Amino acid sequence: MRMSGMYWGLTALDLMGKLEQTNKEEVLEFIRQCQSDSGGISASIQHDPHLLYTLSAIQILCIYDALDVINVDKVVNYVKERQQPDGSFVGDQWGEVDVRFSFCAVATLSLLLS
């Protein structure tokens, strides 16, 4: 999906020292528009939020040092709400459990709360 693809593309450009060739404001506005009222971030505008894309968006914002573009408190609450009683995480409101989502939750919170 678009958010994850943007993360990988921007990371590659950053590693090559070419990040300045991107339109930072356009990227940040896209991420801002992808944050839902729940706090989660979706793969694209008007899609459902998901932990996978929330992590990709947070990683992009960290690359640009621009976490202020989103409501960080809402993201933290979104991630916390995905945790199940057994400690696992669901990726979205539909309830699929996968070990990837536990990694995404921990990585997202680590980036936001450190």
Biopython code that builds the backbone (N, CA, C, O; Angstrom):
import numpy as np
from Bio.PDB.StructureBuilder import StructureBuilder

atoms = [
    (1, "MET", "N", (0.826, -1.170, 0.000)),
    (1, "MET", "CA", (0.000, 0.000, 0.000)),
    (1, "MET", "C", (0.879, 1.244, 0.000)),
    (1, "MET", "O", (2.091, 1.167, 0.200)),
    (2, "ARG", "N", (0.268, 2.350, -0.220)),
    (2, "ARG", "CA", (1.007, 3.581, -0.470)),
    (2, "ARG", "C", (1.904, 4.011, 0.692)),
    (2, "ARG", "O", (3.054, 4.387, 0.468)),
    (3, "MET", "N", (1.399, 3.963, 1.930)),
    (3, "MET", "CA", (2.194, 4.459, 3.056)),
    (3, "MET", "C", (3.481, 3.653, 3.222)),
    (3, "MET", "O", (4.553, 4.228, 3.407)),
    (4, "SER", "N", (3.382, 2.348, 3.159)),
    (4, "SER", "CA", (4.581, 1.512, 3.317)),
    (4, "SER", "C", (5.545, 1.707, 2.150)),
    (4, "SER", "O", (6.761, 1.739, 2.343)),
    (5, "GLY", "N", (5.009, 1.835, 0.958)),
    (5, "GLY", "CA", (5.856, 2.090, -0.213)),
    (5, "GLY", "C", (6.591, 3.412, -0.095)),
    (5, "GLY", "O", (7.761, 3.524, -0.463)),
    (6, "MET", "N", (5.887, 4.415, 0.424)),
    (6, "MET", "CA", (6.531, 5.714, 0.650)),
    (6, "MET", "C", (7.667, 5.575, 1.660)),
    (6, "MET", "O", (8.745, 6.142, 1.480)),
    (7, "TYR", "N", (7.410, 4.810, 2.729)),
    (7, "TYR", "CA", (8.453, 4.627, 3.742)),
    (7, "TYR", "C", (9.699, 4.010, 3.114)),
    (7, "TYR", "O", (10.803, 4.521, 3.307)),
    (8, "TRP", "N", (9.539, 2.923, 2.367)),
    (8, "TRP", "CA", (10.702, 2.251, 1.784)),
    (8, "TRP", "C", (11.403, 3.134, 0.761)),
    (8, "TRP", "O", (12.633, 3.160, 0.709)),
    (9, "GLY", "N", (10.641, 3.854, -0.048)),
    (9, "GLY", "CA", (11.242, 4.748, -1.035)),
    (9, "GLY", "C", (11.996, 5.905, -0.387)),
    (9, "GLY", "O", (13.112, 6.236, -0.789)),
    (10, "LEU", "N", (11.367, 6.519, 0.630)),
    (10, "LEU", "CA", (12.019, 7.635, 1.317)),
    (10, "LEU", "C", (13.250, 7.178, 2.093)),
    (10, "LEU", "O", (14.242, 7.903, 2.170)),
    (11, "THR", "N", (13.188, 5.980, 2.668)),
    (11, "THR", "CA", (14.343, 5.445, 3.382)),
    (11, "THR", "C", (15.512, 5.231, 2.418)),
    (11, "THR", "O", (16.657, 5.558, 2.732)),
    (12, "ALA", "N", (15.210, 4.681, 1.249)),
    (12, "ALA", "CA", (16.264, 4.475, 0.245)),
    (12, "ALA", "C", (16.875, 5.814, -0.179)),
    (12, "ALA", "O", (18.096, 5.941, -0.276)),
    (13, "LEU", "N", (16.024, 6.806, -0.428)),
    (13, "LEU", "CA", (16.532, 8.123, -0.805)),
    (13, "LEU", "C", (17.382, 8.735, 0.312)),
    (13, "LEU", "O", (18.421, 9.343, 0.053)),
    (14, "ASP", "N", (16.929, 8.568, 1.546)),
    (14, "ASP", "CA", (17.679, 9.096, 2.684)),
    (14, "ASP", "C", (19.053, 8.433, 2.782)),
    (14, "ASP", "O", (20.055, 9.109, 3.017)),
    (15, "LEU", "N", (19.100, 7.119, 2.602)),
    (15, "LEU", "CA", (20.378, 6.404, 2.651)),
    (15, "LEU", "C", (21.338, 6.860, 1.549)),
    (15, "LEU", "O", (22.556, 6.834, 1.725)),
    (16, "MET", "N", (20.776, 7.275, 0.415)),
    (16, "MET", "CA", (21.599, 7.753, -0.703)),
    (16, "MET", "C", (21.904, 9.245, -0.599)),
    (16, "MET", "O", (22.562, 9.811, -1.473)),
    (17, "GLY", "N", (21.424, 9.883, 0.474)),
    (17, "GLY", "CA", (21.648, 11.318, 0.627)),
    (17, "GLY", "C", (20.832, 12.165, -0.323)),
    (17, "GLY", "O", (21.241, 13.273, -0.668)),
    (18, "LYS", "N", (19.684, 11.668, -0.753)),
    (18, "LYS", "CA", (18.854, 12.367, -1.746)),
    (18, "LYS", "C", (17.473, 12.736, -1.206)),
    (18, "LYS", "O", (16.583, 13.076, -1.985)),
    (19, "LEU", "N", (17.282, 12.676, 0.095)),
    (19, "LEU", "CA", (15.958, 12.949, 0.676)),
    (19, "LEU", "C", (15.471, 14.351, 0.336)),
    (19, "LEU", "O", (14.266, 14.572, 0.213)),
    (20, "GLU", "N", (16.386, 15.296, 0.184)),
    (20, "GLU", "CA", (15.995, 16.677, -0.113)),
    (20, "GLU", "C", (15.338, 16.816, -1.482)),
    (20, "GLU", "O", (14.756, 17.858, -1.784)),
    (21, "GLN", "N", (15.424, 15.796, -2.299)),
    (21, "GLN", "CA", (14.797, 15.840, -3.617)),
    (21, "GLN", "C", (13.308, 15.510, -3.559)),
    (21, "GLN", "O", (12.627, 15.544, -4.585)),
    (22, "THR", "N", (12.802, 15.195, -2.385)),
    (22, "THR", "CA", (11.380, 14.896, -2.233)),
    (22, "THR", "C", (10.629, 16.168, -1.851)),
    (22, "THR", "O", (11.227, 17.153, -1.419)),
    (23, "ASN", "N", (9.327, 16.127, -2.017)),
    (23, "ASN", "CA", (8.480, 17.235, -1.588)),
    (23, "ASN", "C", (8.018, 16.933, -0.164)),
    (23, "ASN", "O", (6.970, 16.321, 0.044)),
    (24, "LYS", "N", (8.801, 17.364, 0.797)),
    (24, "LYS", "CA", (8.544, 17.070, 2.212)),
    (24, "LYS", "C", (7.155, 17.504, 2.629)),
    (24, "LYS", "O", (6.450, 16.739, 3.289)),
    (25, "GLU", "N", (6.743, 18.695, 2.270)),
    (25, "GLU", "CA", (5.432, 19.203, 2.694)),
    (25, "GLU", "C", (4.292, 18.361, 2.138)),
    (25, "GLU", "O", (3.286, 18.154, 2.817)),
    (26, "GLU", "N", (4.437, 17.883, 0.927)),
    (26, "GLU", "CA", (3.412, 17.028, 0.323)),
    (26, "GLU", "C", (3.323, 15.687, 1.060)),
    (26, "GLU", "O", (2.229, 15.179, 1.304)),
    (27, "VAL", "N", (4.460, 15.131, 1.405)),
    (27, "VAL", "CA", (4.496, 13.871, 2.149)),
    (27, "VAL", "C", (3.851, 14.051, 3.520)),
    (27, "VAL", "O", (3.028, 13.234, 3.934)),
    (28, "LEU", "N", (4.222, 15.118, 4.224)),
    (28, "LEU", "CA", (3.682, 15.356, 5.565)),
    (28, "LEU", "C", (2.179, 15.613, 5.528)),
    (28, "LEU", "O", (1.451, 15.149, 6.406)),
    (29, "GLU", "N", (1.712, 16.340, 4.531)),
    (29, "GLU", "CA", (0.270, 16.586, 4.395)),
    (29, "GLU", "C", (-0.480, 15.285, 4.114)),
    (29, "GLU", "O", (-1.571, 15.068, 4.643)),
    (30, "PHE", "N", (0.095, 14.432, 3.295)),
    (30, "PHE", "CA", (-0.533, 13.138, 3.013)),
    (30, "PHE", "C", (-0.682, 12.332, 4.303)),
    (30, "PHE", "O", (-1.744, 11.765, 4.561)),
    (31, "ILE", "N", (0.364, 12.280, 5.103)),
    (31, "ILE", "CA", (0.300, 11.533, 6.364)),
    (31, "ILE", "C", (-0.742, 12.149, 7.288)),
    (31, "ILE", "O", (-1.517, 11.427, 7.914)),
    (32, "ARG", "N", (-0.767, 13.462, 7.377)),
    (32, "ARG", "CA", (-1.757, 14.128, 8.227)),
    (32, "ARG", "C", (-3.174, 13.744, 7.814)),
    (32, "ARG", "O", (-4.032, 13.503, 8.664)),
    (33, "GLN", "N", (-3.414, 13.689, 6.516)),
    (33, "GLN", "CA", (-4.739, 13.331, 6.008)),
    (33, "GLN", "C", (-5.084, 11.862, 6.238)),
    (33, "GLN", "O", (-6.260, 11.498, 6.244)),
    (34, "CYS", "N", (-4.086, 11.028, 6.426)),
    (34, "CYS", "CA", (-4.316, 9.598, 6.637)),
    (34, "CYS", "C", (-4.580, 9.246, 8.095)),
    (34, "CYS", "O", (-4.975, 8.119, 8.394)),
    (35, "GLN", "N", (-4.366, 10.200, 9.016)),
    (35, "GLN", "CA", (-4.662, 9.899, 10.422)),
    (35, "GLN", "C", (-6.166, 9.995, 10.634)),
    (35, "GLN", "O", (-6.787, 11.011, 10.319)),
    (36, "SER", "N", (-6.742, 8.925, 11.171)),
    (36, "SER", "CA", (-8.186, 8.883, 11.409)),
    (36, "SER", "C", (-8.521, 9.467, 12.777)),
    (36, "SER", "O", (-7.631, 9.761, 13.576)),
    (37, "ASP", "N", (-9.798, 9.628, 13.031)),
    (37, "ASP", "CA", (-10.254, 10.117, 14.335)),
    (37, "ASP", "C", (-9.832, 9.171, 15.460)),
    (37, "ASP", "O", (-9.659, 9.596, 16.602)),
    (38, "SER", "N", (-9.671, 7.898, 15.134)),
    (38, "SER", "CA", (-9.261, 6.910, 16.138)),
    (38, "SER", "C", (-7.796, 7.092, 16.547)),
    (38, "SER", "O", (-7.369, 6.590, 17.587)),
    (39, "GLY", "N", (-7.034, 7.811, 15.724)),
    (39, "GLY", "CA", (-5.613, 8.009, 15.985)),
    (39, "GLY", "C", (-4.727, 7.178, 15.087)),
    (39, "GLY", "O", (-3.568, 7.527, 14.863)),
    (40, "GLY", "N", (-5.258, 6.075, 14.565)),
    (40, "GLY", "CA", (-4.483, 5.220, 13.669)),
    (40, "GLY", "C", (-4.277, 5.887, 12.319)),
    (40, "GLY", "O", (-4.978, 6.836, 11.966)),
    (41, "ILE", "N", (-3.321, 5.386, 11.583)),
    (41, "ILE", "CA", (-2.988, 5.955, 10.279)),
    (41, "ILE", "C", (-3.204, 4.879, 9.219)),
    (41, "ILE", "O", (-2.842, 3.718, 9.405)),
    (42, "SER", "N", (-3.793, 5.287, 8.119)),
    (42, "SER", "CA", (-4.143, 4.348, 7.055)),
    (42, "SER", "C", (-3.096, 4.347, 5.946)),
    (42, "SER", "O", (-2.187, 5.176, 5.915)),
    (43, "ALA", "N", (-3.255, 3.392, 5.044)),
    (43, "ALA", "CA", (-2.332, 3.266, 3.916)),
    (43, "ALA", "C", (-2.497, 4.401, 2.923)),
    (43, "ALA", "O", (-1.546, 4.777, 2.238)),
    (44, "SER", "N", (-3.696, 4.945, 2.844)),
    (44, "SER", "CA", (-3.988, 6.034, 1.924)),
    (44, "SER", "C", (-5.222, 6.777, 2.438)),
    (44, "SER", "O", (-5.898, 6.313, 3.356)),
    (45, "ILE", "N", (-5.496, 7.896, 1.856)),
    (45, "ILE", "CA", (-6.628, 8.719, 2.275)),
    (45, "ILE", "C", (-7.927, 7.928, 2.094)),
    (45, "ILE", "O", (-8.142, 7.286, 1.066)),
    (46, "GLN", "N", (-8.783, 7.989, 3.111)),
    (46, "GLN", "CA", (-10.090, 7.334, 3.156)),
    (46, "GLN", "C", (-10.009, 5.807, 3.222)),
    (46, "GLN", "O", (-10.963, 5.118, 2.858)),
    (47, "HIS", "N", (-8.890, 5.286, 3.678)),
    (47, "HIS", "CA", (-8.769, 3.858, 3.953)),
    (47, "HIS", "C", (-8.877, 3.666, 5.459)),
    (47, "HIS", "O", (-8.765, 4.629, 6.217)),
    (48, "ASP", "N", (-9.095, 2.428, 5.901)),
    (48, "ASP", "CA", (-9.136, 2.135, 7.330)),
    (48, "ASP", "C", (-7.734, 2.170, 7.921)),
    (48, "ASP", "O", (-6.781, 1.729, 7.279)),
    (49, "PRO", "N", (-7.596, 2.691, 9.141)),
    (49, "PRO", "CA", (-6.280, 2.695, 9.780)),
    (49, "PRO", "C", (-5.831, 1.286, 10.138)),
    (49, "PRO", "O", (-6.655, 0.391, 10.325)),
    (50, "HIS", "N", (-4.535, 1.097, 10.231)),
    (50, "HIS", "CA", (-3.964, -0.219, 10.532)),
    (50, "HIS", "C", (-2.607, -0.005, 11.189)),
    (50, "HIS", "O", (-1.918, 0.974, 10.902)),
    (51, "LEU", "N", (-2.226, -0.926, 12.071)),
    (51, "LEU", "CA", (-0.925, -0.820, 12.745)),
    (51, "LEU", "C", (0.247, -0.820, 11.764)),
    (51, "LEU", "O", (1.230, -0.112, 11.986)),
    (52, "LEU", "N", (0.161, -1.598, 10.689)),
    (52, "LEU", "CA", (1.258, -1.650, 9.720)),
    (52, "LEU", "C", (1.546, -0.275, 9.130)),
    (52, "LEU", "O", (2.700, 0.145, 9.041)),
    (53, "TYR", "N", (0.486, 0.419, 8.729)),
    (53, "TYR", "CA", (0.654, 1.718, 8.080)),
    (53, "TYR", "C", (0.917, 2.819, 9.100)),
    (53, "TYR", "O", (1.553, 3.826, 8.790)),
    (54, "THR", "N", (0.425, 2.620, 10.313)),
    (54, "THR", "CA", (0.722, 3.561, 11.379)),
    (54, "THR", "C", (2.230, 3.570, 11.630)),
    (54, "THR", "O", (2.835, 4.636, 11.752)),
    (55, "LEU", "N", (2.831, 2.391, 11.706)),
    (55, "LEU", "CA", (4.285, 2.320, 11.901)),
    (55, "LEU", "C", (5.026, 2.967, 10.738)),
    (55, "LEU", "O", (5.958, 3.740, 10.957)),
    (56, "SER", "N", (4.631, 2.667, 9.518)),
    (56, "SER", "CA", (5.311, 3.268, 8.358)),
    (56, "SER", "C", (5.235, 4.789, 8.411)),
    (56, "SER", "O", (6.223, 5.469, 8.134)),
    (57, "ALA", "N", (4.078, 5.322, 8.763)),
    (57, "ALA", "CA", (3.917, 6.773, 8.842)),
    (57, "ALA", "C", (4.797, 7.365, 9.941)),
    (57, "ALA", "O", (5.432, 8.400, 9.740)),
    (58, "ILE", "N", (4.835, 6.716, 11.091)),
    (58, "ILE", "CA", (5.668, 7.209, 12.189)),
    (58, "ILE", "C", (7.138, 7.184, 11.784)),
    (58, "ILE", "O", (7.879, 8.113, 12.107)),
    (59, "GLN", "N", (7.567, 6.149, 11.092)),
    (59, "GLN", "CA", (8.959, 6.067, 10.632)),
    (59, "GLN", "C", (9.271, 7.208, 9.661)),
    (59, "GLN", "O", (10.345, 7.804, 9.729)),
    (60, "ILE", "N", (8.347, 7.507, 8.770)),
    (60, "ILE", "CA", (8.542, 8.625, 7.837)),
    (60, "ILE", "C", (8.662, 9.934, 8.615)),
    (60, "ILE", "O", (9.556, 10.742, 8.361)),
    (61, "LEU", "N", (7.752, 10.129, 9.564)),
    (61, "LEU", "CA", (7.787, 11.358, 10.352)),
    (61, "LEU", "C", (9.085, 11.486, 11.144)),
    (61, "LEU", "O", (9.591, 12.592, 11.334)),
    (62, "CYS", "N", (9.619, 10.368, 11.600)),
    (62, "CYS", "CA", (10.913, 10.393, 12.303)),
    (62, "CYS", "C", (12.043, 10.760, 11.349)),
    (62, "CYS", "O", (12.951, 11.503, 11.723)),
    (63, "ILE", "N", (12.000, 10.255, 10.135)),
    (63, "ILE", "CA", (13.017, 10.605, 9.142)),
    (63, "ILE", "C", (13.032, 12.118, 8.930)),
    (63, "ILE", "O", (14.095, 12.732, 8.841)),
    (64, "TYR", "N", (11.838, 12.708, 8.852)),
    (64, "TYR", "CA", (11.715, 14.148, 8.626)),
    (64, "TYR", "C", (11.734, 14.970, 9.917)),
    (64, "TYR", "O", (11.658, 16.198, 9.870)),
    (65, "ASP", "N", (11.834, 14.301, 11.065)),
    (65, "ASP", "CA", (11.770, 14.987, 12.356)),
    (65, "ASP", "C", (10.517, 15.856, 12.423)),
    (65, "ASP", "O", (10.589, 17.052, 12.706)),
    (66, "ALA", "N", (9.368, 15.235, 12.158)),
    (66, "ALA", "CA", (8.115, 15.981, 12.023)),
    (66, "ALA", "C", (6.940, 15.290, 12.727)),
    (66, "ALA", "O", (5.831, 15.269, 12.194)),
    (67, "LEU", "N", (7.168, 14.737, 13.894)),
    (67, "LEU", "CA", (6.079, 14.077, 14.618)),
    (67, "LEU", "C", (4.955, 15.043, 14.987)),
    (67, "LEU", "O", (3.840, 14.613, 15.281)),
    (68, "ASP", "N", (5.241, 16.333, 14.974)),
    (68, "ASP", "CA", (4.231, 17.325, 15.322)),
    (68, "ASP", "C", (3.121, 17.447, 14.274)),
    (68, "ASP", "O", (2.139, 18.153, 14.505)),
    (69, "VAL", "N", (3.256, 16.778, 13.139)),
    (69, "VAL", "CA", (2.255, 16.821, 12.075)),
    (69, "VAL", "C", (0.983, 16.066, 12.480)),
    (69, "VAL", "O", (-0.105, 16.368, 11.991)),
    (70, "ILE", "N", (1.125, 15.100, 13.359)),
    (70, "ILE", "CA", (-0.011, 14.271, 13.764)),
    (70, "ILE", "C", (-0.289, 14.443, 15.251)),
    (70, "ILE", "O", (0.481, 15.069, 15.980)),
    (71, "ASN", "N", (-1.404, 13.873, 15.678)),
    (71, "ASN", "CA", (-1.744, 13.848, 17.097)),
    (71, "ASN", "C", (-1.117, 12.585, 17.692)),
    (71, "ASN", "O", (-1.670, 11.492, 17.571)),
    (72, "VAL", "N", (0.025, 12.746, 18.326)),
    (72, "VAL", "CA", (0.789, 11.620, 18.859)),
    (72, "VAL", "C", (0.011, 10.902, 19.965)),
    (72, "VAL", "O", (0.026, 9.673, 20.028)),
    (73, "ASP", "N", (-0.664, 11.649, 20.830)),
    (73, "ASP", "CA", (-1.436, 11.023, 21.913)),
    (73, "ASP", "C", (-2.501, 10.086, 21.360)),
    (73, "ASP", "O", (-2.742, 9.015, 21.918)),
    (74, "LYS", "N", (-3.139, 10.488, 20.262)),
    (74, "LYS", "CA", (-4.159, 9.632, 19.653)),
    (74, "LYS", "C", (-3.542, 8.366, 19.055)),
    (74, "LYS", "O", (-4.152, 7.297, 19.099)),
    (75, "VAL", "N", (-2.346, 8.485, 18.502)),
    (75, "VAL", "CA", (-1.659, 7.297, 17.967)),
    (75, "VAL", "C", (-1.345, 6.332, 19.102)),
    (75, "VAL", "O", (-1.573, 5.128, 18.979)),
    (76, "VAL", "N", (-0.826, 6.854, 20.201)),
    (76, "VAL", "CA", (-0.503, 6.005, 21.349)),
    (76, "VAL", "C", (-1.760, 5.282, 21.836)),
    (76, "VAL", "O", (-1.714, 4.082, 22.108)),
    (77, "ASN", "N", (-2.869, 5.992, 21.946)),
    (77, "ASN", "CA", (-4.117, 5.355, 22.374)),
    (77, "ASN", "C", (-4.589, 4.313, 21.368)),
    (77, "ASN", "O", (-5.072, 3.249, 21.756)),
    (78, "TYR", "N", (-4.452, 4.614, 20.079)),
    (78, "TYR", "CA", (-4.840, 3.661, 19.043)),
    (78, "TYR", "C", (-4.061, 2.355, 19.190)),
    (78, "TYR", "O", (-4.632, 1.266, 19.125)),
    (79, "VAL", "N", (-2.766, 2.480, 19.387)),
    (79, "VAL", "CA", (-1.926, 1.287, 19.536)),
    (79, "VAL", "C", (-2.336, 0.512, 20.791)),
    (79, "VAL", "O", (-2.488, -0.708, 20.746)),
    (80, "LYS", "N", (-2.511, 1.210, 21.894)),
    (80, "LYS", "CA", (-2.909, 0.551, 23.142)),
    (80, "LYS", "C", (-4.237, -0.187, 22.991)),
    (80, "LYS", "O", (-4.409, -1.279, 23.533)),
    (81, "GLU", "N", (-5.164, 0.403, 22.263)),
    (81, "GLU", "CA", (-6.484, -0.214, 22.066)),
    (81, "GLU", "C", (-6.424, -1.477, 21.215)),
    (81, "GLU", "O", (-7.354, -2.282, 21.245)),
    (82, "ARG", "N", (-5.353, -1.662, 20.464)),
    (82, "ARG", "CA", (-5.220, -2.864, 19.627)),
    (82, "ARG", "C", (-4.732, -4.066, 20.437)),
    (82, "ARG", "O", (-4.803, -5.203, 19.970)),
    (83, "GLN", "N", (-4.235, -3.812, 21.656)),
    (83, "GLN", "CA", (-3.709, -4.925, 22.455)),
    (83, "GLN", "C", (-4.847, -5.765, 23.018)),
    (83, "GLN", "O", (-5.852, -5.242, 23.499)),
    (84, "GLN", "N", (-4.666, -7.071, 22.948)),
    (84, "GLN", "CA", (-5.645, -8.042, 23.428)),
    (84, "GLN", "C", (-5.303, -8.483, 24.848)),
    (84, "GLN", "O", (-4.174, -8.290, 25.299)),
    (85, "PRO", "N", (-6.275, -9.079, 25.561)),
    (85, "PRO", "CA", (-6.019, -9.513, 26.944)),
    (85, "PRO", "C", (-4.822, -10.464, 27.086)),
    (85, "PRO", "O", (-4.177, -10.492, 28.134)),
    (86, "ASP", "N", (-4.527, -11.234, 26.046)),
    (86, "ASP", "CA", (-3.394, -12.172, 26.129)),
    (86, "ASP", "C", (-2.063, -11.515, 25.773)),
    (86, "ASP", "O", (-1.028, -12.181, 25.756)),
    (87, "GLY", "N", (-2.084, -10.205, 25.488)),
    (87, "GLY", "CA", (-0.871, -9.468, 25.158)),
    (87, "GLY", "C", (-0.613, -9.307, 23.675)),
    (87, "GLY", "O", (0.208, -8.479, 23.279)),
    (88, "SER", "N", (-1.300, -10.082, 22.844)),
    (88, "SER", "CA", (-1.132, -9.964, 21.396)),
    (88, "SER", "C", (-1.801, -8.683, 20.897)),
    (88, "SER", "O", (-2.489, -7.994, 21.649)),
    (89, "PHE", "N", (-1.589, -8.380, 19.633)),
    (89, "PHE", "CA", (-2.178, -7.187, 19.031)),
    (89, "PHE", "C", (-2.947, -7.564, 17.773)),
    (89, "PHE", "O", (-2.540, -8.444, 17.014)),
    (90, "VAL", "N", (-4.069, -6.875, 17.569)),
    (90, "VAL", "CA", (-4.783, -6.961, 16.299)),
    (90, "VAL", "C", (-4.313, -5.785, 15.453)),
    (90, "VAL", "O", (-3.933, -4.743, 15.989)),
    (91, "GLY", "N", (-4.337, -5.947, 14.149)),
    (91, "GLY", "CA", (-3.842, -4.899, 13.276)),
    (91, "GLY", "C", (-4.812, -3.762, 13.060)),
    (91, "GLY", "O", (-4.406, -2.628, 12.803)),
    (92, "ASP", "N", (-6.097, -4.062, 13.165)),
    (92, "ASP", "CA", (-7.110, -3.043, 12.893)),
    (92, "ASP", "C", (-8.410, -3.393, 13.605)),
    (92, "ASP", "O", (-8.442, -4.293, 14.444)),
    (93, "GLN", "N", (-9.450, -2.701, 13.278)),
    (93, "GLN", "CA", (-10.738, -2.910, 13.934)),
    (93, "GLN", "C", (-11.362, -4.264, 13.616)),
    (93, "GLN", "O", (-12.300, -4.681, 14.296)),
    (94, "TRP", "N", (-10.869, -4.945, 12.614)),
    (94, "TRP", "CA", (-11.477, -6.212, 12.185)),
    (94, "TRP", "C", (-10.942, -7.400, 12.970)),
    (94, "TRP", "O", (-11.537, -8.476, 12.915)),
    (95, "GLY", "N", (-9.850, -7.248, 13.693)),
    (95, "GLY", "CA", (-9.441, -8.245, 14.671)),
    (95, "GLY", "C", (-8.445, -9.310, 14.284)),
    (95, "GLY", "O", (-8.258, -10.264, 15.040)),
    (96, "GLU", "N", (-7.790, -9.192, 13.131)),
    (96, "GLU", "CA", (-6.784, -10.206, 12.775)),
    (96, "GLU", "C", (-5.583, -10.087, 13.710)),
    (96, "GLU", "O", (-5.047, -8.997, 13.907)),
    (97, "VAL", "N", (-5.169, -11.208, 14.281)),
    (97, "VAL", "CA", (-4.000, -11.242, 15.164)),
    (97, "VAL", "C", (-2.834, -11.832, 14.381)),
    (97, "VAL", "O", (-2.979, -12.845, 13.697)),
    (98, "ASP", "N", (-1.682, -11.189, 14.489)),
    (98, "ASP", "CA", (-0.488, -11.651, 13.793)),
    (98, "ASP", "C", (0.712, -11.118, 14.563)),
    (98, "ASP", "O", (0.664, -10.003, 15.083)),
    (99, "VAL", "N", (1.769, -11.883, 14.644)),
    (99, "VAL", "CA", (2.961, -11.460, 15.379)),
    (99, "VAL", "C", (3.533, -10.161, 14.799)),
    (99, "VAL", "O", (4.157, -9.388, 15.526)),
    (100, "ARG", "N", (3.331, -9.915, 13.516)),
    (100, "ARG", "CA", (3.804, -8.655, 12.911)),
    (100, "ARG", "C", (3.215, -7.448, 13.628)),
    (100, "ARG", "O", (3.874, -6.420, 13.785)),
    (101, "PHE", "N", (1.960, -7.588, 14.062)),
    (101, "PHE", "CA", (1.287, -6.453, 14.682)),
    (101, "PHE", "C", (1.867, -6.152, 16.058)),
    (101, "PHE", "O", (1.871, -5.000, 16.491)),
    (102, "SER", "N", (2.353, -7.168, 16.742)),
    (102, "SER", "CA", (3.026, -6.934, 18.024)),
    (102, "SER", "C", (4.305, -6.140, 17.792)),
    (102, "SER", "O", (4.600, -5.196, 18.525)),
    (103, "PHE", "N", (5.062, -6.528, 16.767)),
    (103, "PHE", "CA", (6.269, -5.767, 16.428)),
    (103, "PHE", "C", (5.919, -4.324, 16.084)),
    (103, "PHE", "O", (6.568, -3.396, 16.567)),
    (104, "CYS", "N", (4.897, -4.130, 15.254)),
    (104, "CYS", "CA", (4.497, -2.774, 14.851)),
    (104, "CYS", "C", (4.103, -1.931, 16.051)),
    (104, "CYS", "O", (4.454, -0.754, 16.132)),
    (105, "ALA", "N", (3.374, -2.533, 16.985)),
    (105, "ALA", "CA", (2.946, -1.802, 18.175)),
    (105, "ALA", "C", (4.145, -1.372, 19.007)),
    (105, "ALA", "O", (4.243, -0.211, 19.405)),
    (106, "VAL", "N", (5.051, -2.295, 19.270)),
    (106, "VAL", "CA", (6.226, -1.987, 20.090)),
    (106, "VAL", "C", (7.126, -0.967, 19.392)),
    (106, "VAL", "O", (7.621, -0.039, 20.031)),
    (107, "ALA", "N", (7.336, -1.133, 18.101)),
    (107, "ALA", "CA", (8.194, -0.212, 17.362)),
    (107, "ALA", "C", (7.569, 1.196, 17.316)),
    (107, "ALA", "O", (8.268, 2.194, 17.490)),
    (108, "THR", "N", (6.275, 1.262, 17.083)),
    (108, "THR", "CA", (5.582, 2.559, 17.047)),
    (108, "THR", "C", (5.703, 3.273, 18.377)),
    (108, "THR", "O", (6.081, 4.443, 18.430)),
    (109, "LEU", "N", (5.379, 2.567, 19.454)),
    (109, "LEU", "CA", (5.450, 3.193, 20.779)),
    (109, "LEU", "C", (6.877, 3.558, 21.150)),
    (109, "LEU", "O", (7.111, 4.582, 21.792)),
    (110, "SER", "N", (7.817, 2.743, 20.756)),
    (110, "SER", "CA", (9.220, 3.035, 21.047)),
    (110, "SER", "C", (9.656, 4.339, 20.362)),
    (110, "SER", "O", (10.350, 5.160, 20.962)),
    (111, "LEU", "N", (9.251, 4.514, 19.128)),
    (111, "LEU", "CA", (9.604, 5.731, 18.400)),
    (111, "LEU", "C", (8.903, 6.970, 18.964)),
    (111, "LEU", "O", (9.475, 8.060, 18.976)),
    (112, "LEU", "N", (7.679, 6.800, 19.423)),
    (112, "LEU", "CA", (6.899, 7.926, 19.916)),
    (112, "LEU", "C", (7.237, 8.310, 21.345)),
    (112, "LEU", "O", (7.146, 9.482, 21.710)),
    (113, "LEU", "N", (7.623, 7.346, 22.152)),
    (113, "LEU", "CA", (7.782, 7.592, 23.581)),
    (113, "LEU", "C", (9.226, 7.673, 24.023)),
    (113, "LEU", "O", (9.499, 7.774, 25.219)),
    (114, "SER", "N", (10.154, 7.630, 23.089)),
    (114, "SER", "CA", (11.566, 7.697, 23.503)),
    (114, "SER", "C", (12.120, 9.098, 23.360)),
    (114, "SER", "O", (13.290, 9.333, 23.663)),
]
sb = StructureBuilder()
sb.init_structure("model")
sb.init_model(0)
sb.init_chain("A")
sb.init_seg("    ")
for serial, (resi, resn, name, xyz) in enumerate(atoms, 1):
    if name == "N":
        sb.init_residue(resn, " ", resi, " ")
    sb.init_atom(name, np.array(xyz, "f"), 0.0, 1.0, " ", f" {name:<3s}", serial, name[0])
structure = sb.get_structure()
